[in-house]
Amino acid sequence: MPINKGTKPPDVRNIYTASPFILKATNVPNAIAIGKVFADYKVRFFDQDNDKPTIKLDYVNGPESGTGIGGFVSGNGSDFSLFVKVHAVNSGTSA
């Protein structure tokens, strides 16, 4: 996975939806078939602070939802990377 270095990432605070949300590739052999369609994925990025450089998120993906518990943003302009650790809940179980 490429990591974009830099201290001037764009402002990505917004709500984004991936629809259709389709598996294009995997590094897990025989797990899920390429082409599988999942529930729409909606993510909200907020509280971006490029001076620290931190960001928060929450998301919904079918029966799963999650909240960021630590995020980092780096890059310059349209070449940027986001890294976020999340607490997720799926069908009443925590992960």
C-alpha positions, 0 to 999 in steps of 0.5 A: 500500500503506498503511503503519501508523505507530506504535511499539506493534505487536502481538507477531506471533511465530508460524507462519502458514499461507495455505491456499488461497493464491490470487491475488486481484489483481495490478498486472502486466498479463497475468502470472498469471490472477486466481484462480490457486492456489499452493502453501500459504504458511507463514511464521514470524515470530521475534525481534521487538524493538519497541524497535528495532523489528525482526523476522525471518522465514523461509518456505516456499512450495512449492519456494521458501523464504526467510530474512529478511535485515532486517525492520522492524515498525511500527504500533499494535495491530491496525493494523501493517505488516511490511517484510522483505527476504528471500533466497529459493531456488527449485528450486536458484536464488537470487533 
